[in-house]
């Protein structure tokens, strides 16, 4: 007799990168080397943000949505891939429900991806309320608030349980 059963299989995965692509509501909520980024008025006119890792948004319908913020962080080191040397940033972006978050292996294969509010994995201060990306990037591209190994593992485990919208 065949019986359909639902089982939970545990397998070990090697998470190399933690990634996101979000739409900051106000670029001016980020400081680059101590200087505020573009104002909302500039943003509405289609100005390009000065924040590193700002990418063009091909799906933009309005000028204030022309750019997105995309990060790929090395899970082991907490260093942002491609961050320009010598650039420091304080980031406090309200993104609400405008984000895609995923994990990658060393070959760049996506392990888990969700469209969601800001997940706990990206809540470095434990007070983002699912709405904010808050972090400090040091001049070498390292996220100042990066997790110790135990906290990172716990947050990744939690992220893998999330389904998003």
C-alpha positions, 0 to 999 in steps of 0.5 A, a space after each residue: 500500500 502506498 501512503 503519501 506522507 509529508 516529511 521534513 528533510 534536513 540537508 546541509 547547505 553552504 551559504 556563501 552570500 546573503 543578498 538583497 535588492 530593495 527600493 529605498 523610499 528616500 535616498 537622503 536617509 543614507 550618508 556617504 563619507 558623512 555627506 547626505 545622499 540626494 534629496 527627495 526633490 532630486 530623486 523625483 527629477 530622476 537624479 542618480 543616488 551617490 550611494 554605492 550599489 545603487 542600480 538602475 531600476 528597469 521596471 521604474 514607472 516614476 522618476 523617484 523609483 529609477 534606482 534600487 539598492 542591491 547588496 551581496 554580502 559574503 556570509 563568512 566575512 560580512 564584506 559587501 562584494 564590489 563595495 568601493 574601497 575607502 567609502 563609508 556609509 551610514 544607511 537607514 533606508 525605509 523600504 517597507 515591502 519593496 524588497 527581494 532577499 535571497 541566499 546564494 551558494 559559492 557558484 551564485 545559485 539561489 538557495 532561498 528567495 523571498 519578496 518580503 518586508 525586511 527579514 530578521 536576517 537584515 535587521 542588524 539592530 533588532 528594531 527595523 520593524 520589517 520596514 528599514 535597512 539600517 547598517 554602517 558600512 566601513 571603508 573596507 566594505 565590511 558591515 560594522 554590525 555583522 553577526 557572530 557565527 552563532 547569530 548568523 546561523 540562527 538568522 539564516 535558519 529563521 530566514 529559510 523558514 520565511 515564505 514572503 508575500 
